[in-house]
């Protein structure tokens, strides 16, 4: 860690200024307590100083092996970033190694045929209009980005058929998806009498947003429980931060990153929710020190019988999505999802908290809904979110966010810092 701090100080203008502004130099950081003296860095820091201020001085954006990315803009403006291709690959390999069901996907010399179905802002090509061709949406590494509307539930039928046809053409080994988006595609495929198949074993990596239990159930029911599925924890600027093992637990990559879970400026104990701070290990291009991600997790501290010793966490959600209660407590999107469960009687839901603190739970029901399902869920939500008011509403349409992502839990109170 001291080496990474010294490298960032010597090689990047922004971090040197950050340290000096706080009266610190690398030699001042001798032990874990000293490390906590470094104020966290943040996305606005990297947004303001990109590229010259955050790239190590021996690199430019045109240097060999430099890959450029742009975030989806979930929490505001989109973030430009860069990463070395071999760092990205190393982080991916470390994370994926926790799931043995993905072992056969990475045979030596093979390149998995990959299709992506995710919000348009998460793609590197124009895929929202539906007018582009398959060739237009094929990335340099061979990944095919399937066409999808910016507002998921407003995707026209012809565009859905186009995506299903292209899956038939590509016959992928790997699906990189947003789980809510892919669950939507499976519902349409079922309605149209279509299947999503391949002569190869299809693997699925889910990312971009929280994988709800509702979406996971729909995908498993349609694709079959034998399909290897991994829930990926990642960020566009950092790559793979963690992955779901074959036992269904989420592990964090503490080989390529130094990870902190922080609340009120101090590390939390196991079983307590905290914000993830990331410090890169051996990142030659954009070293990050105590990078506050805005994502919350609960470190569980328990070992996992999958065989991996990477730490296990529970995903809670983003800071801007935490539901604020009048008694001072917060309820995370992960906790809300646990209350909802896999709910076989609904296709989709969104809990939205307005600036008064009141919450509205909207859901799209399906033909399995029984008379008591919604009242029972409304009671559970009321108990979980009291003393705040909760209203439950059945609807036919729920909009996506400005970024094109579909967030199952939204708090305008947290997003606007109005608590």
Beta strands, then each sheet from edge to edge (+ up, - down):
strand 1: 66-70
strand 2: 80-84
strand 3: 114-117
strand 4: 144-145
strand 5: 174-178
strand 6: 203-207
strand 7: 229-235
strand 8: 239-244
strand 9: 250-252
strand 10: 257-263
strand 11: 266-267
strand 12: 273-280
strand 13: 291-299
strand 14: 312-318
strand 15: 323-324
strand 16: 330-331
strand 17: 346-353
strand 18: 359-365
strand 19: 390-394
strand 20: 409-411
sheet 1: 1+ 2-
sheet 2: 4+ 3+ 5+ 6+ 7+ 8- 9+ 14- 13+ 12- 10+ 11-
sheet 3: 15+ 16-
sheet 4: 19+ 18+ 17- 20-
end
